[in-house]
Amino acid sequence: MSWLPMLCLTALPHLGGLYGGYITRKQVKTWYPTLNKPPWRPPNSALPIVWTTLYTGIECQTTYSARYGSYLVWKECGGFTEDAVAPLGLYALQLALNWAWTPIFFGAHKLKMALIKIVMLTGAVGATMAPWYPVNRTTSLLLTPYLAWLCLAISLNYCIWRENPDEDGKEE
């Protein structure tokens, strides 16, 4: 087993999560409380726990306790080969869209653009699952909780966008 690719592919999702946490930290205390939010939203304290668990779950491969999802796809496709282009390319796309959402929502306060990005992200996660399934079924299925969370996040983002005008007082 090659430890460097496993460690790099496992740590990768957490890098964007750390950056997103940095952006979110101040906004959760200042801007976010000023928004009208639906009463069913998860408490702020749950979000870091959920995202850390999901980022790890994106990578975690339960049948092989020391190995992880994107690493297994990389390994089983023979590294960065032609066979790995679709499964790892879609994985990279969903990861980039995931990382883009937080700076758009919490950093730029662009609620409509964040909604568009999270819808695209949800589609990209579903698209990632398709080529992962024949390579490693368990790894593909481990993306299911992430997909479910994104559906909830779309609903929440939509409700917040609908109930909050942009800074000029006009709907975005």
Secondary structure, DSSP 8 states (H G I E B T S, - for coil): --HHHHHHHHHHHHHHHHHHHHHHHHHHHTTGGGS---TTS--TTHHHHHHHHHHHHHHB-TTSTT-BHHHHHHHHTTSSSGGGHHHHHHHHHHHHHHHHHHIIIIIS--HHHHHHHHHHHHHHHHHHHHHHHHH-HHHHHTTHHHHHHHHHHHHHHHHHHHH---TTSS--
